[in-house]
Structures are given as C-alpha cells and as structure tokens.
Amino acid sequence: MPEDRKLNYRLLEDNEEYLVIDKAPGVNLHRNQHAQSLVDVLHRDFPGESFHLVHRLDDATSGLMLIAKSPSAAAEFGDLFANREVEKFYFALAQGKPMKKQGMIVGDIKKSRSGSYLLSRTRSNPSVTQFFSYALEEGRRAYLLKPYTGKTHQLRVVMKSLGVPIIGDKRYGPSNQDADRMYLHALALRFTFRGVERQYICPPQVGEGFVDGALQAVLLNCTPPWESKWPALGAS
C-alpha cells in the first residue's frame, strides 16, 4: 500500500459502483493551492477507474466518504442526497457547557463579512440539525449530530451557535487553539441504493481526544446511531 494512501484515507469498500473510504483529517478533496488532491491519489491508486464526488467533507473533517465510479451511479447518488434519502451522522468534541444539551437547531446559514458563515434566525432555506450530547471529563462533551441538510460548514456553525465551537476549529473557535486536529468526524451513512439498504459505520481513529476511553464508551453506546431515539422532525 502506498504510504500516502495510509496518510490520506483507508479503503472500507470497493464495489462495481462506488468506493467507501475513511478520509483522514486535513486531507483536501480538490487541489486548490495544493500539489495534489484526494481525487488525484485515488486515480493513482485505482488506475483506469473514473471517480465522481457525490458529497463533500471539509478538509479538516475526517470520516466516511462515498465516491461513485460512473456518471450513472453519481446521478443516482446525487438524487439520493438531494432528496435527503441518505442518513448522515457525525461525531464531534467540544469544550464547555452548550446552550442546550440535545434537540434540533434550525435556521438559515448565511455568509458573514469575514467570509465565514453564521446561523440566522430566519428560515427561508434553513439548515436542520438534530443532536445529542454526552458529558466527558474536564468539561468536555461529545456530540452525536444528524444533519438533514447539507449547507456549507453546517455542523461547525451549529456548534458555534450552541456556544461550544468544535475543538480544533480555528475558523469558528479560538484561532490560537492547541489541538492536534479539528474534532469533527463523519461517523455513519445509511441509504438504499438500487433496492438494497447499505449501512456504513466508521468510528474515528485519529486524534488524542477521539481515542479517550470515556469517549470510546460513548461511541459504543450510540452505535449504530440510527437506533438512537431521534425525535420526529418538528417534534423537538
């Protein structure tokens, strides 16, 4: 296995229609100002394959990514995501006491003058996120997050709106944080593709905070995440 594959991602499934990978934190999907992207690495590791991104993770976010192998598969996944037929679950760590410990956060996400995003009280095209939180040691809490929408920086903005930006998030939290990564991880995906239900769960493996024993117990308790007692939309 090439060394930078291990640094960039772990392969979890490779079938005829798509890949499922565990993206490492800090890995960029597109080149932008970088010499290579994750897509470049995949093309090198799987010569002759055609890859199509069907959803996104911020560079600093780790975890599950679904990558289609054909335009037809990409179109089908695009419809599933657009119709909110892919259940997505994330895990995060934050320091301090949140404004509320579980529930639903709804609001428009708007761009601020600084170029970051903020949560608005308006609801013209709102983001929707449900969450549970769990107390850990030293004033930290773990958060199981279920976004129903896919807005830019949605979970990072939601966590800031709760008064507890994600540990290591230098855009929405203190810029001088001493953290070994941003503690946001795409934990699980569940969807039906071509008549078959698919389920993927990938606990975080990178970061001192994520390998903590108390946090591992929380992860075990809320896995699989779709079995948690999520209230019906509008019931929170």
KEVEXVEX-317257 format. One record per residue (C-alpha): residue number from 0; x negated, y negated, z negated. Coordinates in steps of 0.001 Angstrom, whole numbers, padded with zeros to 6 digits, m for minus. Last residue first. Layout:
ZAKE   i      c1      c2      c3
ZAKE NUM       X       Y       Z
...
! end
This chain:
ZAKE   i      c1      c2      c3
ZAKE 235  038222 m018901 m019097
ZAKE 234  041254 m017323 m017427
ZAKE 233  040845 m019149 m014110
ZAKE 232  038814 m016327 m012618
ZAKE 231  039577 m013140 m014503
ZAKE 230  037481 m012669 m017599
ZAKE 229  034228 m010676 m017323
ZAKE 228  034171 m007895 m019902
ZAKE 227  030806 m006405 m018948
ZAKE 226  031081 m003387 m016648
ZAKE 225  029841 m005412 m013651
ZAKE 224  026542 m005904 m015515
ZAKE 223  025465 m002271 m015365
ZAKE 222  023691 m002807 m017692
ZAKE 221  024662 m005281 m020422
ZAKE 220  023382 m003341 m023458
ZAKE 219  020186 m002206 m021751
ZAKE 218  019354 m005787 m020858
ZAKE 217  019973 m006891 m024442
ZAKE 216  017669 m004152 m025743
ZAKE 215  014989 m005247 m023272
ZAKE 214  015363 m008779 m024623
ZAKE 213  014648 m007600 m028156
ZAKE 212  011567 m005699 m026973
ZAKE 211  010040 m008617 m025049
ZAKE 210  009101 m007624 m021483
ZAKE 209  011022 m010554 m019986
ZAKE 208  009295 m013218 m022065
ZAKE 207  005823 m012070 m021004
ZAKE 206  006739 m012330 m017351
ZAKE 205  007124 m009810 m014525
ZAKE 204  009262 m006671 m014785
ZAKE 203  012799 m007956 m014469
ZAKE 202  015509 m005254 m014379
ZAKE 201  016578 m004146 m010870
ZAKE 200  020125 m002905 m010384
ZAKE 199  021528 m002042 m006969
ZAKE 198  025007 m000770 m006138
ZAKE 197  026419  000046 m002700
ZAKE 196  030058  000957 m002067
ZAKE 195  030514  002679  001273
ZAKE 194  033046  001651  003928
ZAKE 193  030625 m000068  006261
ZAKE 192  029102 m002053  003424
ZAKE 191  030871 m002393  000085
ZAKE 190  029129 m004650 m002416
ZAKE 189  027268 m004683 m005726
ZAKE 188  024068 m006581 m006471
ZAKE 187  022041 m006730 m009674
ZAKE 186  019341 m008544 m011646
ZAKE 185  018325 m011597 m009650
ZAKE 184  015811 m013044 m012121
ZAKE 183  015406 m016504 m013643
ZAKE 182  012644 m017105 m016171
ZAKE 181  010421 m019541 m014294
ZAKE 180  006898 m018209 m014734
ZAKE 179  003921 m018098 m017143
ZAKE 178  005326 m020913 m019243
ZAKE 177  003564 m023920 m020754
ZAKE 176  006156 m026579 m019993
ZAKE 175  004836 m030003 m018996
ZAKE 174  007557 m030799 m016465
ZAKE 173  010275 m030469 m019101
ZAKE 172  013404 m028887 m017595
ZAKE 171  015280 m029234 m014321
ZAKE 170  012335 m029386 m011921
ZAKE 169  009812 m027690 m014223
ZAKE 168  011900 m024568 m014648
ZAKE 167  009609 m022488 m016866
ZAKE 166  012292 m021657 m019416
ZAKE 165  015705 m022211 m017841
ZAKE 164  017283 m025515 m018809
ZAKE 163  019309 m025422 m022031
ZAKE 162  021702 m028357 m022342
ZAKE 161  024601 m026436 m020787
ZAKE 160  024355 m028717 m017731
ZAKE 159  020704 m027656 m017410
ZAKE 158  021796 m024030 m017215
ZAKE 157  024347 m024877 m014551
ZAKE 156  021755 m026781 m012513
ZAKE 155  019348 m023824 m012554
ZAKE 154  022202 m021472 m011721
ZAKE 153  023326 m023491 m008701
ZAKE 152  019921 m024468 m007278
ZAKE 151  021615 m024832 m003870
ZAKE 150  025182 m023502 m003970
ZAKE 149  026012 m019819 m003656
ZAKE 148  029465 m019340 m005131
ZAKE 147  030859 m016720 m007484
ZAKE 146  027791 m016900 m009707
ZAKE 145  027584 m014273 m012467
ZAKE 144  025029 m015086 m015144
ZAKE 143  023730 m012929 m018004
ZAKE 142  021859 m015313 m020272
ZAKE 141  019179 m014534 m022868
ZAKE 140  018813 m016919 m025802
ZAKE 139  015758 m018332 m027519
ZAKE 138  015674 m019942 m030939
ZAKE 137  012610 m018037 m032159
ZAKE 136  014189 m014592 m031787
ZAKE 135  016978 m013639 m029414
ZAKE 134  020661 m014590 m029289
ZAKE 133  022723 m013324 m026355
ZAKE 132  024553 m015334 m023712
ZAKE 131  027458 m014520 m021414
ZAKE 130  028099 m016275 m018114
ZAKE 129  030563 m017226 m015404
ZAKE 128  029649 m019517 m012525
ZAKE 127  031764 m021428 m010009
ZAKE 126  030369 m024142 m007735
ZAKE 125  032950 m026627 m006619
ZAKE 124  033991 m027947 m003229
ZAKE 123  036219 m030922 m004188
ZAKE 122  035877 m030185 m007888
ZAKE 121  034625 m033362 m009531
ZAKE 120  032999 m033170 m012963
ZAKE 119  029606 m033185 m011279
ZAKE 118  026690 m030826 m011821
ZAKE 117  023342 m032205 m010727
ZAKE 116  020840 m031578 m007957
ZAKE 115  017237 m032653 m007465
ZAKE 114  016131 m035106 m004790
ZAKE 113  015454 m037882 m007316
ZAKE 112  018478 m039842 m006115
ZAKE 111  020725 m036939 m007069
ZAKE 110  022167 m034246 m004818
ZAKE 109  025581 m032990 m005815
ZAKE 108  026852 m029739 m007240
ZAKE 107  030620 m029866 m007583
ZAKE 106  032026 m028358 m010738
ZAKE 105  032973 m025181 m012559
ZAKE 104  031182 m023533 m015506
ZAKE 103  032866 m020485 m016993
ZAKE 102  032525 m018884 m020399
ZAKE 101  029882 m017930 m022889
ZAKE 100  027696 m019500 m025565
ZAKE  99  028827 m023093 m025266
ZAKE  98  026855 m026361 m025359
ZAKE  97  023748 m024187 m025475
ZAKE  96  021433 m023981 m028518
ZAKE  95  017725 m023902 m027802
ZAKE  94  015276 m022200 m025448
ZAKE  93  016323 m020499 m022239
ZAKE  92  015942 m017101 m020589
ZAKE  91  017735 m015933 m017462
ZAKE  90  019349 m012844 m015942
ZAKE  89  021280 m012873 m012688
ZAKE  88  024290 m011012 m011308
ZAKE  87  025665 m011057 m007781
ZAKE  86  028883 m009411 m006581
ZAKE  85  029044 m009435 m002795
ZAKE  84  032568 m009888 m001439
ZAKE  83  032484 m013656 m001804
ZAKE  82  033959 m014141  001695
ZAKE  81  030830 m015944  002906
ZAKE  80  028609 m013271  001345
ZAKE  79  030494 m010419  003003
ZAKE  78  030708 m012300  006316
ZAKE  77  026950 m012904  006354
ZAKE  76  026423 m009251  005504
ZAKE  75  028366 m008255  008600
ZAKE  74  026505 m010784  010755
ZAKE  73  023128 m009602  009435
ZAKE  72  024079 m005984  010190
ZAKE  71  024923 m006955  013773
ZAKE  70  021774 m009069  014169
ZAKE  69  019636 m006133  013046
ZAKE  68  017412 m005126  010130
ZAKE  67  019185 m006992  007351
ZAKE  66  017336 m008137  004205
ZAKE  65  018925 m007839  000742
ZAKE  64  016989 m009430 m002074
ZAKE  63  016899 m008383 m005694
ZAKE  62  014594 m010099 m008131
ZAKE  61  012421 m013097 m008794
ZAKE  60  013147 m016811 m008806
ZAKE  59  010292 m019324 m008388
ZAKE  58  010587 m019420 m004589
ZAKE  57  014339 m019951 m004789
ZAKE  56  016306 m016916 m003668
ZAKE  55  018255 m016786 m000430
ZAKE  54  020893 m014779  001393
ZAKE  53  021247 m012952  004717
ZAKE  52  017601 m013071  005825
ZAKE  51  017143 m011232  009122
ZAKE  50  014340 m008753  009811
ZAKE  49  013470 m007040  013094
ZAKE  48  011246 m003983  012773
ZAKE  47  008384 m003237  015155
ZAKE  46  005718 m003305  012489
ZAKE  45  007026 m002799  008937
ZAKE  44  004253 m004048  006629
ZAKE  43  003266 m006888  008959
ZAKE  42  006842 m007948  009552
ZAKE  41  007466 m007784  005818
ZAKE  40  004450 m009989  005069
ZAKE  39  005595 m012595  007598
ZAKE  38  009106 m012540  006068
ZAKE  37  007561 m013175  002659
ZAKE  36  005945 m016261  004098
ZAKE  35  002445 m017090  005278
ZAKE  34 m000011 m019997  005239
ZAKE  33  002262 m022099  003064
ZAKE  32  003455 m025649  003767
ZAKE  31  006942 m024484  004842
ZAKE  30  006251 m020800  005439
ZAKE  29  009641 m019396  004510
ZAKE  28  010678 m016906  001822
ZAKE  27  008129 m018191 m000693
ZAKE  26  006872 m015943 m003502
ZAKE  25  006588 m017610 m006913
ZAKE  24  008324 m014816 m008800
ZAKE  23  008068 m011394 m007124
ZAKE  22  010853 m010266 m004826
ZAKE  21  012394 m006897 m005693
ZAKE  20  013358 m005481 m002328
ZAKE  19  016397 m003985 m000601
ZAKE  18  015924 m003322  003087
ZAKE  17  018664 m003067  005682
ZAKE  16  020482 m001169  008426
ZAKE  15  018576  002070  009020
ZAKE  14  017552  002491  005396
ZAKE  13  014709  001183  003246
ZAKE  12  015426  000849 m000451
ZAKE  11  013572 m000432 m003520
ZAKE  10  010411 m001899 m001990
ZAKE   9  008494 m003995 m004493
ZAKE   8  007547 m007526 m003519
ZAKE   7  004893 m010190 m003063
ZAKE   6  001962 m009093 m005254
ZAKE   5  002385 m005394 m004514
ZAKE   4  002734 m006224 m000822
ZAKE   3 m000346 m008402 m001211
ZAKE   2 m002451 m005386 m002148
ZAKE   1 m001453 m003395  000923
ZAKE   0  000000  000000  000000
! end
